[in-house]
Amino acid sequence: MANSAQAKKRARQAENHRIANAGMRSMMRTYIKRVYYAVEAGDKAAAETAYKEATPVIDRMAGKGLIHANKAARTKSRMNNNIRNM
């Protein structure tokens, strides 16, 4: 357990950041799932719309450091390939 005031504050901040990051990560995954559900349903128009909505969310999470920039690029590339191969 933290002893100093500084360590106690950092522990509180870390817990708050963990909760906020979990919410943002969940939101990002939901946007990604919308793309894949549209692809599985065979609805290309809906998939393209979902992709356009998911792309800025993924980029924003990479900018915040929630995911690595390469993971963001890889995820967008895979979604785009799935849409183009419909």
C-alpha positions as CSV (number, residue, x, y, z in Angstrom):
1,M,0.0,0.0,0.0
2,A,1.1,3.5,-0.7
3,N,2.6,5.4,2.2
4,S,3.4,8.9,1.0
5,A,0.8,11.4,0.0
6,Q,2.2,11.5,-3.5
7,A,2.0,7.7,-3.9
8,K,-1.6,7.7,-2.6
9,K,-2.5,10.3,-5.2
10,R,-0.8,8.4,-8.0
11,A,-2.7,5.2,-6.9
12,R,-6.0,7.2,-7.1
13,Q,-5.1,8.6,-10.5
14,A,-4.1,5.2,-11.8
15,E,-7.5,3.7,-10.8
16,N,-9.4,6.6,-12.5
17,H,-7.3,6.3,-15.7
18,R,-7.9,2.5,-15.7
19,I,-11.6,3.0,-15.6
20,A,-11.6,5.7,-18.2
21,N,-9.3,3.6,-20.5
22,A,-11.6,0.6,-20.1
23,G,-14.6,2.6,-21.3
24,M,-12.8,4.0,-24.3
25,R,-11.4,0.6,-25.2
26,S,-14.9,-0.9,-25.0
27,M,-16.3,1.9,-27.2
28,M,-13.6,1.3,-29.8
29,R,-14.2,-2.4,-29.9
30,T,-18.0,-1.7,-30.4
31,Y,-17.3,0.4,-33.4
32,I,-15.0,-2.3,-34.8
33,K,-17.6,-5.0,-34.2
34,R,-20.2,-3.0,-36.1
35,V,-18.0,-3.2,-39.2
36,Y,-17.6,-6.9,-38.9
37,Y,-21.3,-7.6,-38.3
38,A,-22.1,-5.6,-41.4
39,V,-19.5,-7.6,-43.4
40,E,-20.9,-10.9,-42.1
41,A,-24.4,-9.8,-43.0
42,G,-23.2,-9.0,-46.5
43,D,-24.4,-5.4,-46.3
44,K,-21.6,-3.5,-48.1
45,A,-23.2,0.0,-47.7
46,A,-23.6,-0.5,-43.9
47,A,-20.1,-1.9,-43.6
48,E,-18.6,1.2,-45.4
49,T,-20.7,3.5,-43.2
50,A,-19.5,1.7,-40.1
51,Y,-15.9,1.8,-41.3
52,K,-16.1,5.5,-41.8
53,E,-17.4,5.9,-38.3
54,A,-14.8,3.5,-36.7
55,T,-11.7,5.0,-38.4
56,P,-11.6,8.3,-36.5
57,V,-12.4,6.5,-33.2
58,I,-9.4,4.1,-33.8
59,D,-7.1,7.0,-34.7
60,R,-8.2,8.9,-31.6
61,M,-7.4,5.9,-29.3
62,A,-4.0,5.6,-31.0
63,G,-3.4,9.3,-30.4
64,K,-4.2,8.9,-26.7
65,G,-1.8,6.0,-26.4
66,L,-4.6,3.5,-25.6
67,I,-3.4,1.3,-28.5
68,H,-0.2,1.3,-30.5
69,A,-0.2,3.3,-33.8
70,N,0.7,0.1,-35.7
71,K,-2.3,-1.8,-34.2
72,A,-4.6,1.0,-35.3
73,A,-3.2,0.9,-38.9
74,R,-3.4,-2.9,-38.9
75,T,-7.0,-2.9,-37.7
76,K,-8.1,-0.4,-40.2
77,S,-6.4,-2.2,-43.0
78,R,-8.0,-5.5,-42.1
79,M,-11.5,-4.0,-41.9
80,N,-10.9,-2.3,-45.3
81,N,-9.8,-5.5,-46.9
82,N,-12.8,-7.3,-45.6
83,I,-15.1,-4.7,-47.0
84,R,-13.4,-4.7,-50.4
85,N,-13.5,-8.5,-50.7
86,M,-17.3,-8.6,-50.2
